Amino acid sequence: MPQMAPMNWVSLSIMFLLLFYLYMVICFFSLKVKPLNSNINLKNKKMTLNWKW
């Protein structure tokens, strides 16, 4: 029925937007950030703690 075509487009666009949103959320929360060299940070902290005037 041609009268139902706009409803089909609306449902398809809603489904696409929901899937896109779900994909973006999954990509955002699956990202694991590795810290940079933690040895450098520890050395810098030790240097600042041991500083003498």
C-alpha positions, -999 to +999 in steps of 0.1 A: +000+000+000+016+033-010-001+051+019+021+032+044+054+042+027+060+073+049+056+051+080+082+027+066+107+055+061+101+068+096+106+034+111+138+028+091+153+061+101+145+055+137+161+021+135+192+035+118+195+062+144+192+037+173+218+014+157+242+043+150+238+055+186+244+020+200+275+016+178+289+049+189+283+041+226+300+007+222+330+022+205+333+049+232+332+025+261+354-003+245+383+021+241+411+013+265+437+041+270+471+029+279+491+053+301+523+068+287+556+056+301+549+054+338+586+052+346+592+087+334+563+100+356+578+082+386+613+096+380+599+131+378+580+126+410+611+114+428+631+143+415+606+168+428+603+151+462+641+150+467+647+186+457+668+205+482+673+243+483 
